C-alpha cells in the first residue's frame, strides 16, 4: 500500500497503538520518544525534522535523551533524530539500524508495526543508557502522535 498524504497516513497509522508503544517504552527509561507526521512541504526533510524536534521541545529534556520519528508521507521519507545525550551513547549505527527496520516495514505498508517495532527498540536502548527511576522520573513530553508539524 502506498500512502501519499498525511490524511491517508493518519487513517493508516493506529495512533493509539503507537501512543501505547511510546508509553510502554518510556516506563523503562527516563528518555522521551515522539512521533511527528508532517504535511507536504518543499525543502530539506532533515531540516524540517530538526525544526519539528525543536517545536516539540525534544531538546528540553533533562538528560537530552529524546528520540523523534519524523515521517513525511507525501515525500515517502522519514528521519529519526536523537538528542545529544542518547546519540553520544549509541552512535550512528543505532540510528541506521532503526531506519532499516522502519524502511522494511514501511515498504510492506506496515506503518504502525514499523513504528511500534522501532519505538520498542529505541526504548530498549534508552533503558540501557538512561534507566527509569520512579523516585525522580516524570513524563517530560506528550506521548501522542503529532499530526501537525513540519
Buried (B, 14 or more C-beta within 10 A) or exposed (E): EEBEEBEBBBEBBBBEBBBBBBBBBBEBBBBBBBBBBBBEEEEEBEEBBBBBBEEBBBBEBEBBBBBBBBBBBBBEBBBBBBBEBBBEBBEEEBBEBBBEBBEEBBEEEBBBBBBBBBBBBBBEBBBEBBEBEEEEBEEBBEBEBBBEBB
